[in-house]
């Protein structure tokens, strides 16, 4: 693939995609399976709690729910059970978010390197990518399961490293407050989609939109071409 031309220089650009709530809307399925599994452990789960944990990795999720750091055994038992239940209900029930397929193709045509950078376990990411039929669009797929969770930028920095693009030359597409903060802490630009949070909560992003199919090519190109923070 080619690079991105800025001031007559070839500069590699990258777009780092979050998974849940950006590439695919899995919120209902995650809520369904968390509710099911937590009820088995006598933990009441609500929509408010779900919104608070959305985008977190499993360790941070259980830390929030239990009020104390979970043991490795608790993570394996509770989160493992939930992820297994999630993978059982996903098949045949997911489709790409509006505009995703078009943008994946367009960015590829523009010579932009693309990666998935998600807090989800690798097994979930692999299943969803294959269900959506979009694996061939990505130069790297990174799970943050073994990395510090968002808002730590670790998963985005690792994704940028794997596609060989400087963090300052990457645009992150996110839907969570923690994800937006992680992108900015990593020195990256950010587009936020209001799938799971209202626009005012995502105001730290460079661009906030309701749907990716409403994002104009001109606006995205301008964001990719911006070098004012790179000089």
Secondary structure, 3 states (H helix, E strand, C coil): CCCEEECCEEECCEEEECCECCCECCHHHHHHHHHHHHHHCCCCCCHHHHHHHCCCCHHHHHHHHHCCCCCHHHHHHHHHHHHHHHHHHHCCCCCECCCHHHHHHHHHHCCCEEEEEECCCHHHHHHHHHHHCCHHHCCEEEECCCCCCCCCCHHHHHHHHHCCCCHHHEEEEECCHHHHHHHHHCCCEEEEECCCCCHHHHCCCCEEECCHHHCCHHHHHHHHHCCCCCC
